[in-house]
Amino acid sequence: MSSKTERSAPLMILVAGPYRSGTNDNPVLIAGNVRAMTDLALRLFRASHLPVLGEWFALARSFQKQVYFRYEDIPPVR
């Protein structure tokens, strides 16, 4: 099996990292943490994997509880 010609099956990969840890709830630092995890998720997606961030699940749950966020507070994906 040649690693250059054959690829493994796509995987669902949990991307974990600090979200608020070490930020003292500073939104700029939190956004930096989210951006780092999102950048890695994009790299995994481009490699044909399915990245998942725990925060994505948490946001869905918070919407169920009718906790709303402003769209402009969501960091852009680059």
Phi, psi and omega in degrees: 000122182264126181291342180280333185252337182246140179244152176285164178296149177301144181241151168270120187239125176279122177263114182239151178184178178293136176257297178254343184305129177077008183258347185054034181060025176284117184299330179292317179290322177298315179299323177296319177296315180296319180298318179297317179292321180293320177300317178294319178300320179295320177298319178295319179298318179294339176268016175074022176256169178250097179281147178223132174254135179303327180298329178298320178290320180296321179295319178299319179294321180293328176293325177297328179275006180062038171261120186249147177245152175282139181304320183291347177278348181279123182294144181288151174268127181244000000 
